[in-house]
Amino acid sequence: MPEDVTVDLSGLENLKRIIRSGNRFIREGYTQWAAIYRADQRLRYVKYSRGGGDWAPLSPATLARRKKGKRKNLKLTQAPKILVDKAIMLSALETRFSKKKGQFEKELPDHSGIEVGYGGPGRYPKGGPTVADVASFHQKGGPNLPQRKVIDKPSAKAESRMAEVMTVKLAQAAGESNA
């Protein structure tokens, strides 16, 4: 489910070597990338859960179930939020990676990037599916489940911030390797 970002490093063998060496500055950059990405996706999730995106509205059956009191924390003055019944998927998008249920962050084995999204063994209550499975169900949709992308490409603002971070980290790494 993570989005791949590919950068052509041909002709930049020194930087390529630095990146693939697991340099501490590059790793710091990846950690910052992950935080920026999660924050961006969290903002998107909150906006879409309130009807501000392209997620399908809740079905009449879901609305009826919620009105019957199955969801006690729903205020009558609020519009029902989409995919926030227990807020488990939303909480996995907290900016800081803390191995919370459903959070996933892993540096690629060759140190060329980082994967961020939903993952791990964390399950919904009562032995239900994993958080990653539920996120995948919604990401793909199905015959009776509308597709609601819970992970998407970063916004232009997040991409710009990620580029700024890595520009600084690459300069720091290059300076360290030339010292």
C-alpha positions in Angstrom: 0.0 0.0 0.0 2.9 2.5 0.3 3.4 4.7 -2.6 6.8 4.3 -4.3 8.9 7.3 -5.0 11.8 6.7 -7.4 14.7 9.0 -8.0 17.2 8.5 -10.9 20.6 8.6 -9.2 22.7 7.7 -12.3 25.7 10.0 -12.5 25.5 10.6 -8.8 27.5 7.6 -7.7 29.0 9.3 -4.7 25.6 10.3 -3.4 24.3 6.9 -4.3 27.1 5.3 -2.2 26.3 7.6 0.7 22.6 6.8 0.5 23.1 3.0 0.3 25.7 3.1 3.2 22.9 3.7 5.8 24.4 7.1 6.6 22.9 8.6 9.8 21.8 11.8 8.1 20.0 9.9 5.4 18.3 7.7 8.0 17.2 10.9 9.9 15.8 12.2 6.6 13.8 9.0 6.1 12.4 9.3 9.6 11.4 12.9 8.9 9.9 11.8 5.6 7.8 9.2 7.4 6.5 11.7 9.9 5.7 14.3 7.2 3.9 11.6 5.2 1.9 10.3 8.1 0.9 13.8 9.1 -0.2 14.5 5.6 -2.2 11.3 5.3 -3.8 11.9 8.7 -5.0 15.4 7.7 -6.4 13.8 4.5 -8.1 11.0 6.5 -9.7 13.5 8.8 -10.9 15.7 5.9 -12.3 12.7 4.0 -13.9 11.2 7.1 -16.0 14.4 7.4 -17.2 14.2 3.8 -14.5 16.5 2.3 -13.1 14.1 -0.2 -14.1 11.4 -2.6 -15.0 8.7 -0.1 -18.5 7.3 -0.5 -20.9 8.4 2.2 -22.0 5.9 4.8 -24.6 3.4 3.7 -28.2 3.6 5.0 -27.6 0.4 6.9 -24.5 1.8 8.7 -26.4 5.0 9.6 -29.4 3.0 10.9 -27.0 0.9 13.0 -25.4 4.0 14.5 -28.8 5.6 15.3 -29.8 2.5 17.2 -27.1 3.3 19.8 -24.4 0.9 18.6 -22.1 3.9 18.6 -22.7 5.7 21.9 -20.2 8.4 21.4 -22.0 9.8 18.3 -23.5 13.2 19.1 -26.9 13.9 17.5 -25.7 17.2 16.2 -22.7 15.7 14.3 -22.7 14.2 10.9 -21.5 10.6 11.2 -17.9 10.3 10.4 -16.6 7.8 7.8 -14.1 5.2 9.0 -13.8 6.7 12.5 -16.0 4.3 14.4 -13.2 3.2 16.7 -10.5 5.5 15.3 -8.0 2.7 15.2 -7.0 3.3 11.6 -6.8 7.0 12.2 -4.6 6.6 15.3 -2.1 4.5 13.3 -1.4 7.7 11.3 -0.1 9.6 14.2 2.9 11.6 13.1 5.3 10.0 15.6 6.1 6.3 14.9 5.5 4.5 18.2 4.6 1.0 17.0 1.0 1.7 17.8 -1.5 -0.9 16.6 -1.6 -0.8 12.8 1.4 1.5 12.3 4.1 0.4 9.9 7.5 2.0 9.1 10.4 0.2 7.7 13.6 1.3 6.0 14.3 -0.6 2.8 17.0 -3.2 3.2 19.3 -1.4 0.7 18.8 1.9 2.6 17.3 3.5 -0.5 14.0 4.6 1.1 11.4 3.9 3.7 8.0 2.2 3.6 5.2 3.8 5.6 1.6 2.8 6.0 -0.5 0.2 7.8 1.0 -3.1 8.9 2.0 -5.3 11.7 0.1 -7.9 13.7 -2.2 -5.4 15.6 -5.8 -6.6 15.5 -9.2 -5.1 15.9 -10.9 -6.0 19.2 -12.1 -9.5 19.9 -9.6 -11.2 17.6 -10.9 -9.5 14.5 -8.8 -8.8 11.4 -5.6 -6.9 11.5 -5.6 -3.1 11.2 -3.6 -3.6 8.0 -6.2 -6.0 6.6 -9.1 -3.6 7.3 -7.1 -0.7 5.7 -6.5 -3.0 2.7 -10.2 -3.9 2.4 -11.1 -0.2 2.3 -8.2 0.7 0.0 -9.3 -1.8 -2.6 -13.1 -1.8 -2.0 -15.3 -4.8 -2.8 -18.7 -5.9 -4.0 -20.4 -4.5 -0.9 -17.7 -2.1 0.3 -17.0 1.1 -1.5 -13.3 1.9 -2.2 -12.0 4.5 0.2 -8.3 5.1 -0.3 -6.9 5.4 3.2 -3.3 5.7 1.9 -2.6 7.9 -1.1 0.2 9.9 -2.7 1.4 12.8 -0.6 0.1 16.2 -1.2 2.2 18.7 -3.1 2.9 20.5 0.1 4.1 17.3 1.8 6.3 16.4 -1.2 7.9 19.8 -1.2 8.6 19.5 2.5 10.0 16.0 2.0 12.3 17.3 -0.7 13.5 20.2 1.5 14.3 17.7 4.3 16.3 15.4 2.0 18.2 18.3 0.4 19.5 19.3 3.8 20.2 15.7 4.8 22.0 14.9 1.6 24.2 18.0 2.1 25.0 17.0 5.6 25.8 13.4 4.5 28.0 14.6 1.6 29.8 17.0 4.0 30.5 14.2 6.5 31.8 11.9 3.8 34.2 14.6 2.4 35.6 15.3 5.9 
